[in-house]
Amino acid sequence: MNKTENEIAKWEERLRLAELGPDPKFFEEALADEVVVVSQGGDLLDKKRILEAHQQGKGGKFTRVEMSDMKIIDHGMAAVVTCKGTKP
């Protein structure tokens, strides 16, 4: 992995830990206002929906979050990250 890919991998680990929290502050600070996340089911999630889902007491509490098949494609000024996430 190059330096950019290593840095992105560190952010992905922070994201994984924030899922376990949940830690809505992480998502507020780390995600761009224009972020769009595509779920494995094909749903498009914007920042507002992501923040709502990670409030304390909302939804289920995750005890484990696993990321696999991560690919980081570095395009210089931007990167594309794809992976599979599992939340039992």
N, C-alpha and C positions, 0 to 999 in steps of 0.2 A: 504494500500500500504506500502511496505517496503521502506527503504531509497533509494535503487537503483531505484525502480520504480518511486519514487517521483522525483528524479534527472532527470530521462529520461523524465518524464512528463513535467518538466520545459524546457528541451531542445526542446521538441515537440512544446511547446508554442512559444519559440523563433523562431523556424522554421516557424510556422504559421504567425508570425508577419513579418518575412523576406519575405515571399511570398507576403504580402501586399505592401511592400516597393516599388519596389523590392529592396532587399539588397544582391547583388551578393557577397559582402565581407563576409557576414555571411556564405554563402554556401562554399566559398573558404576555410574559416578557419575551419568550423565545419565538413565538409564531408571528409572522408578518400579518398585518390586517387583511391582506389579500389571499391568505393561505387557502388552499383547497386540498383536502385529503380524500382519497378515494378508498372506501372500505373494500374488504374482500367481497362483499355482496354487491359492490358497484354503487353504493350510496356516496354522494358528494357531501362532505362535511366542511362547513366554513368555520371561521374562528369562533363566532358566537356560539354555534352548536357544540364545538369542542369544549369551550369554557363552561357552558352549562352542564355538560356531561361529567365534568371533573370537579364539581362543587361537592363539598363534604355532605354526606347524607343523600346524594342523588345517585340513583342506580345502585348496582351491586358493588361490593368491595372486592377488588381483585386480590387474590393471595399469591398469584403467579402470573407473570407476563413474559412470554418467550418470543424472541424475534429470530427468524431463520431466513436462509436464502437471500441475505442482504447483498445488494449490488449497488455500488456507488460509481456513477459515471461523471467524471470531472470534465466540465466544459470550460474551464478557465474562470470566467466570471460567474458561473452558475454550475450547479451539480444536480443530478437527478438521483434520487435514492428510491429503490424499490426493495420490498421485503415482505415476508409473511409474518403476521403476528397472531399469536394464540393467547387467549385470555380464558382460562378454564373457570 
